[in-house]
Amino acid sequence: MANTEYFTKAYRDAQITRTLATLEKIRGRSSVPAGRVIPDADDLPIHAGRRLDATVLFLDISKFSQRPAWTEGEQDTLLRILSLFFTEMIRIIEDFGGVVEKNTGDGLMAYFVAEPGDTISVQQRALAAALTMFYAADNYINPILRSSQLEPLQFRICMDHGPITVAKVGSARGFNGIVAIGTTANIASKMLAAADPNTILMGTKALVGLPTSWQTTWARPKTSETGWFYRGDSSPYTFWTYVGRWLEPTT
């Protein structure tokens, strides 16, 4: 599928440049030193939250635990692969106005909220980010891995839309972090068990925010026997596979 509003040749060219720059940084890095860095706290006080309507996105690398990571050399190789991959994935999310809540090592969670002046739905913006992430993996990251005789990465993206509470939980002087609480976040996470590698899976509430042509042309029902019900609904909540992908941009 082609859409020059979201995925232009200029954006593609910028992706290539920054992916290669990340690769050079990774190649030039020495072995990882011992120790850890504690990130700065953000502006939410402990136990406080904000209520938002958001599209929640989960990304999960398929068969991550099967990659060799026993020896020091294997761990270093895996770290370099993840650094290359997640650096670009996080940048894409931020480019499309998303916020990364957490990186789980083999995946991440992000959410997108409506912004002042938006001319498109937040669901459409989140899907555009997902499509761009797959394009980047297929055209920049995996070719680099193959050229180094490394297995390419396969991953899946799941998303749903609805009300969440974004809150900061934990201990004021110890570990704390930002979490997204709500049925929407739960469903988007649980979708991963139903998603095949290299697929985008969406809940109905995410799907209905897309243009009609995107829905009818590229969305396929995955399953209605999900076991999930929204309050007030008598039928199971349906998951949809989105089969569209970006074409090479020409402008």
C-alpha beads as a LAMMPS data file, in Angstrom:
LAMMPS data file: protein, C-alpha beads

251 atoms
250 bonds

1 atom types
1 bond types

-500.0 500.0 xlo xhi
-500.0 500.0 ylo yhi
-500.0 500.0 zlo zhi

Masses

1 110.0

Atoms # bond

1 1 1 0.000 0.000 0.000
2 1 1 1.253 3.472 -0.845
3 1 1 0.668 6.572 1.234
4 1 1 2.917 9.565 0.658
5 1 1 1.363 11.477 3.575
6 1 1 3.052 9.193 6.116
7 1 1 5.909 7.494 4.340
8 1 1 7.822 9.684 1.926
9 1 1 11.081 9.182 0.084
10 1 1 12.669 11.861 2.270
11 1 1 11.632 9.984 5.415
12 1 1 12.903 6.700 3.930
13 1 1 16.249 8.302 3.089
14 1 1 16.526 9.717 6.620
15 1 1 15.842 6.247 8.043
16 1 1 18.640 4.761 5.985
17 1 1 21.057 7.443 7.176
18 1 1 20.257 7.055 10.868
19 1 1 20.223 3.242 10.704
20 1 1 23.725 3.249 9.209
21 1 1 24.831 5.788 11.818
22 1 1 23.526 3.525 14.582
23 1 1 25.326 0.564 13.041
24 1 1 28.617 2.477 13.058
25 1 1 28.176 3.400 16.714
26 1 1 27.489 -0.229 17.599
27 1 1 30.476 -1.483 15.611
28 1 1 32.747 1.015 17.322
29 1 1 31.609 0.150 20.817
30 1 1 33.942 -1.809 23.033
31 1 1 32.791 -4.549 25.397
32 1 1 30.018 -3.648 27.807
33 1 1 31.343 -2.440 31.175
34 1 1 29.930 -3.625 34.474
35 1 1 27.370 -1.495 36.257
36 1 1 24.050 0.123 35.423
37 1 1 22.564 3.542 34.879
38 1 1 19.378 4.548 36.680
39 1 1 17.158 6.722 34.448
40 1 1 15.887 10.075 35.664
41 1 1 12.330 10.224 37.019
42 1 1 9.824 12.120 34.873
43 1 1 7.213 14.614 35.945
44 1 1 4.559 12.227 37.318
45 1 1 4.594 11.881 41.105
46 1 1 4.396 8.394 42.602
47 1 1 0.878 6.893 42.508
48 1 1 -0.469 9.714 40.331
49 1 1 -2.018 9.052 36.947
50 1 1 -3.565 10.610 33.874
51 1 1 -6.637 9.294 32.060
52 1 1 -6.231 9.113 28.277
53 1 1 -7.904 7.696 25.185
54 1 1 -5.010 5.992 23.476
55 1 1 -3.960 3.444 20.919
56 1 1 -1.728 0.990 22.769
57 1 1 0.911 -0.863 20.760
58 1 1 2.958 -3.912 21.713
59 1 1 5.923 -5.183 19.701
60 1 1 7.376 -8.620 20.391
61 1 1 10.340 -10.340 18.711
62 1 1 9.381 -13.875 17.683
63 1 1 11.423 -16.831 18.988
64 1 1 13.753 -14.490 20.853
65 1 1 14.582 -17.098 23.531
66 1 1 15.832 -19.475 20.832
67 1 1 18.666 -17.185 19.809
68 1 1 22.029 -18.293 21.231
69 1 1 23.002 -16.189 24.243
70 1 1 25.117 -18.429 26.487
71 1 1 28.665 -17.279 25.832
72 1 1 30.046 -13.780 26.218
73 1 1 30.439 -13.520 22.455
74 1 1 26.853 -14.633 21.815
75 1 1 25.529 -12.143 24.350
76 1 1 27.546 -9.335 22.803
77 1 1 26.230 -10.198 19.327
78 1 1 22.663 -10.297 20.608
79 1 1 23.097 -6.949 22.350
80 1 1 24.337 -5.371 19.131
81 1 1 21.356 -6.776 17.201
82 1 1 18.912 -5.440 19.778
83 1 1 20.638 -2.056 19.866
84 1 1 20.361 -1.709 16.104
85 1 1 16.738 -2.879 16.027
86 1 1 15.274 -1.016 18.984
87 1 1 17.103 2.227 18.289
88 1 1 15.234 2.508 15.008
89 1 1 11.922 1.140 16.301
90 1 1 11.835 3.688 19.136
91 1 1 12.743 6.517 16.791
92 1 1 9.897 5.574 14.460
93 1 1 7.415 5.524 17.327
94 1 1 8.569 8.964 18.421
95 1 1 8.513 10.251 14.817
96 1 1 4.823 9.320 14.662
97 1 1 4.003 10.981 17.969
98 1 1 4.055 7.873 20.163
99 1 1 5.497 7.419 23.641
100 1 1 7.474 4.302 24.545
101 1 1 6.417 3.149 27.998
102 1 1 8.855 0.291 28.397
103 1 1 11.340 -1.944 26.634
104 1 1 11.098 -5.554 27.798
105 1 1 14.314 -6.778 26.202
106 1 1 12.607 -8.671 23.395
107 1 1 9.768 -6.203 22.897
108 1 1 8.316 -2.840 23.770
109 1 1 5.074 -1.134 24.681
110 1 1 4.044 2.282 23.401
111 1 1 0.939 4.394 23.262
112 1 1 -0.361 7.099 20.962
113 1 1 -2.829 9.827 21.968
114 1 1 -4.657 12.443 19.927
115 1 1 -2.704 15.659 19.441
116 1 1 -3.991 19.209 18.849
117 1 1 -4.440 19.841 15.146
118 1 1 -4.517 16.153 14.186
119 1 1 -6.030 15.646 10.742
120 1 1 -6.060 11.867 11.056
121 1 1 -7.177 9.502 13.790
122 1 1 -4.748 8.349 16.434
123 1 1 -5.414 4.733 15.341
124 1 1 -4.308 5.574 11.820
125 1 1 -1.168 7.301 13.087
126 1 1 -0.256 4.283 15.248
127 1 1 -0.781 1.909 12.328
128 1 1 1.356 4.116 10.087
129 1 1 4.138 3.768 12.681
130 1 1 3.725 -0.037 12.701
131 1 1 3.895 -0.186 8.906
132 1 1 7.036 1.945 8.960
133 1 1 8.641 -0.348 11.554
134 1 1 8.083 -3.374 9.322
135 1 1 9.432 -1.495 6.313
136 1 1 12.568 -0.535 8.234
137 1 1 13.151 -4.114 9.400
138 1 1 12.620 -5.606 5.943
139 1 1 14.664 -3.069 4.010
140 1 1 17.424 -1.840 6.351
141 1 1 17.916 -3.931 9.480
142 1 1 17.443 -7.507 8.283
143 1 1 19.647 -7.014 5.188
144 1 1 22.428 -5.872 7.542
145 1 1 21.956 -9.002 9.668
146 1 1 21.936 -11.308 6.641
147 1 1 25.120 -9.736 5.303
148 1 1 26.749 -10.646 8.643
149 1 1 25.455 -14.254 8.437
150 1 1 23.007 -13.581 11.277
151 1 1 19.412 -14.744 11.403
152 1 1 17.018 -11.911 10.503
153 1 1 14.541 -10.695 13.079
154 1 1 10.883 -11.597 12.928
155 1 1 8.408 -9.761 15.108
156 1 1 4.722 -9.030 15.577
157 1 1 2.849 -5.877 16.478
158 1 1 -0.499 -5.821 18.293
159 1 1 -2.628 -2.779 19.044
160 1 1 -5.974 -1.722 20.436
161 1 1 -7.651 1.577 21.249
162 1 1 -9.548 2.802 24.279
163 1 1 -9.323 4.490 27.694
164 1 1 -6.212 3.902 29.811
165 1 1 -4.721 5.444 32.926
166 1 1 -1.025 6.232 32.654
167 1 1 0.414 6.203 36.165
168 1 1 3.693 6.130 38.045
169 1 1 3.890 3.303 40.572
170 1 1 6.525 1.943 42.930
171 1 1 8.622 3.310 45.715
172 1 1 9.574 6.967 45.834
173 1 1 13.163 6.155 46.838
174 1 1 13.483 2.824 45.080
175 1 1 12.274 1.266 41.870
176 1 1 9.400 3.008 40.136
177 1 1 8.126 3.286 36.608
178 1 1 5.318 4.301 34.300
179 1 1 2.534 1.818 33.577
180 1 1 -0.576 1.934 31.417
181 1 1 -3.578 0.487 33.236
182 1 1 -6.851 -0.576 31.636
183 1 1 -8.611 -3.203 29.561
184 1 1 -7.229 -1.746 26.337
185 1 1 -3.629 -2.306 27.448
186 1 1 -4.475 -5.803 28.700
187 1 1 -6.082 -6.839 25.424
188 1 1 -3.281 -5.404 23.286
189 1 1 -0.784 -7.402 25.360
190 1 1 -2.792 -10.637 25.242
191 1 1 -3.114 -10.344 21.455
192 1 1 0.542 -11.328 21.159
193 1 1 -0.393 -14.949 21.899
194 1 1 -2.694 -14.956 18.857
195 1 1 -0.371 -13.086 16.475
196 1 1 1.823 -14.880 13.951
197 1 1 5.380 -13.677 13.249
198 1 1 5.611 -10.714 10.888
199 1 1 1.990 -9.693 11.363
200 1 1 0.023 -6.701 12.623
201 1 1 -2.967 -7.653 14.779
202 1 1 -5.610 -5.091 15.742
203 1 1 -8.683 -5.039 17.940
204 1 1 -11.963 -3.808 16.488
205 1 1 -11.746 -0.519 18.427
206 1 1 -8.416 0.179 16.744
207 1 1 -9.673 -0.945 13.333
208 1 1 -12.724 1.332 13.266
209 1 1 -10.518 4.408 13.553
210 1 1 -8.931 3.690 10.171
211 1 1 -10.153 5.057 6.823
212 1 1 -12.821 2.834 5.308
213 1 1 -10.592 1.915 2.373
214 1 1 -7.856 0.745 4.745
215 1 1 -10.358 -1.434 6.600
216 1 1 -12.008 -3.049 3.591
217 1 1 -8.863 -3.566 1.521
218 1 1 -6.264 -4.630 4.051
219 1 1 -7.970 -5.963 7.214
220 1 1 -8.834 -9.658 7.612
221 1 1 -10.711 -11.147 10.601
222 1 1 -8.313 -13.256 12.662
223 1 1 -10.639 -14.636 15.309
224 1 1 -13.800 -13.738 17.156
225 1 1 -13.238 -16.513 19.708
226 1 1 -10.821 -14.423 21.714
227 1 1 -12.408 -14.947 25.105
228 1 1 -12.392 -11.175 25.658
229 1 1 -15.574 -9.184 26.188
230 1 1 -15.981 -5.456 26.646
231 1 1 -18.468 -4.399 29.282
232 1 1 -21.958 -4.325 27.806
233 1 1 -21.056 -6.458 24.782
234 1 1 -22.532 -9.937 24.382
235 1 1 -20.225 -11.049 21.569
236 1 1 -16.497 -11.801 21.897
237 1 1 -14.139 -9.008 20.916
238 1 1 -12.752 -9.614 17.403
239 1 1 -9.084 -9.442 16.369
240 1 1 -8.089 -8.410 12.837
241 1 1 -4.918 -9.060 10.834
242 1 1 -3.780 -6.043 8.868
243 1 1 -2.057 -7.315 5.718
244 1 1 -1.163 -4.008 4.055
245 1 1 2.454 -2.882 3.828
246 1 1 4.170 0.264 2.586
247 1 1 5.359 0.305 -0.997
248 1 1 8.614 1.967 -2.005
249 1 1 8.019 5.728 -1.746
250 1 1 8.431 7.724 -4.937
251 1 1 8.175 11.274 -3.598

Bonds

1 1 1 2
2 1 2 3
3 1 3 4
4 1 4 5
5 1 5 6
6 1 6 7
7 1 7 8
8 1 8 9
9 1 9 10
10 1 10 11
11 1 11 12
12 1 12 13
13 1 13 14
14 1 14 15
15 1 15 16
16 1 16 17
17 1 17 18
18 1 18 19
19 1 19 20
20 1 20 21
21 1 21 22
22 1 22 23
23 1 23 24
24 1 24 25
25 1 25 26
26 1 26 27
27 1 27 28
28 1 28 29
29 1 29 30
30 1 30 31
31 1 31 32
32 1 32 33
33 1 33 34
34 1 34 35
35 1 35 36
36 1 36 37
37 1 37 38
38 1 38 39
39 1 39 40
40 1 40 41
41 1 41 42
42 1 42 43
43 1 43 44
44 1 44 45
45 1 45 46
46 1 46 47
47 1 47 48
48 1 48 49
49 1 49 50
50 1 50 51
51 1 51 52
52 1 52 53
53 1 53 54
54 1 54 55
55 1 55 56
56 1 56 57
57 1 57 58
58 1 58 59
59 1 59 60
60 1 60 61
61 1 61 62
62 1 62 63
63 1 63 64
64 1 64 65
65 1 65 66
66 1 66 67
67 1 67 68
68 1 68 69
69 1 69 70
70 1 70 71
71 1 71 72
72 1 72 73
73 1 73 74
74 1 74 75
75 1 75 76
76 1 76 77
77 1 77 78
78 1 78 79
79 1 79 80
80 1 80 81
81 1 81 82
82 1 82 83
83 1 83 84
84 1 84 85
85 1 85 86
86 1 86 87
87 1 87 88
88 1 88 89
89 1 89 90
90 1 90 91
91 1 91 92
92 1 92 93
93 1 93 94
94 1 94 95
95 1 95 96
96 1 96 97
97 1 97 98
98 1 98 99
99 1 99 100
100 1 100 101
101 1 101 102
102 1 102 103
103 1 103 104
104 1 104 105
105 1 105 106
106 1 106 107
107 1 107 108
108 1 108 109
109 1 109 110
110 1 110 111
111 1 111 112
112 1 112 113
113 1 113 114
114 1 114 115
115 1 115 116
116 1 116 117
117 1 117 118
118 1 118 119
119 1 119 120
120 1 120 121
121 1 121 122
122 1 122 123
123 1 123 124
124 1 124 125
125 1 125 126
126 1 126 127
127 1 127 128
128 1 128 129
129 1 129 130
130 1 130 131
131 1 131 132
132 1 132 133
133 1 133 134
134 1 134 135
135 1 135 136
136 1 136 137
137 1 137 138
138 1 138 139
139 1 139 140
140 1 140 141
141 1 141 142
142 1 142 143
143 1 143 144
144 1 144 145
145 1 145 146
146 1 146 147
147 1 147 148
148 1 148 149
149 1 149 150
150 1 150 151
151 1 151 152
152 1 152 153
153 1 153 154
154 1 154 155
155 1 155 156
156 1 156 157
157 1 157 158
158 1 158 159
159 1 159 160
160 1 160 161
161 1 161 162
162 1 162 163
163 1 163 164
164 1 164 165
165 1 165 166
166 1 166 167
167 1 167 168
168 1 168 169
169 1 169 170
170 1 170 171
171 1 171 172
172 1 172 173
173 1 173 174
174 1 174 175
175 1 175 176
176 1 176 177
177 1 177 178
178 1 178 179
179 1 179 180
180 1 180 181
181 1 181 182
182 1 182 183
183 1 183 184
184 1 184 185
185 1 185 186
186 1 186 187
187 1 187 188
188 1 188 189
189 1 189 190
190 1 190 191
191 1 191 192
192 1 192 193
193 1 193 194
194 1 194 195
195 1 195 196
196 1 196 197
197 1 197 198
198 1 198 199
199 1 199 200
200 1 200 201
201 1 201 202
202 1 202 203
203 1 203 204
204 1 204 205
205 1 205 206
206 1 206 207
207 1 207 208
208 1 208 209
209 1 209 210
210 1 210 211
211 1 211 212
212 1 212 213
213 1 213 214
214 1 214 215
215 1 215 216
216 1 216 217
217 1 217 218
218 1 218 219
219 1 219 220
220 1 220 221
221 1 221 222
222 1 222 223
223 1 223 224
224 1 224 225
225 1 225 226
226 1 226 227
227 1 227 228
228 1 228 229
229 1 229 230
230 1 230 231
231 1 231 232
232 1 232 233
233 1 233 234
234 1 234 235
235 1 235 236
236 1 236 237
237 1 237 238
238 1 238 239
239 1 239 240
240 1 240 241
241 1 241 242
242 1 242 243
243 1 243 244
244 1 244 245
245 1 245 246
246 1 246 247
247 1 247 248
248 1 248 249
249 1 249 250
250 1 250 251
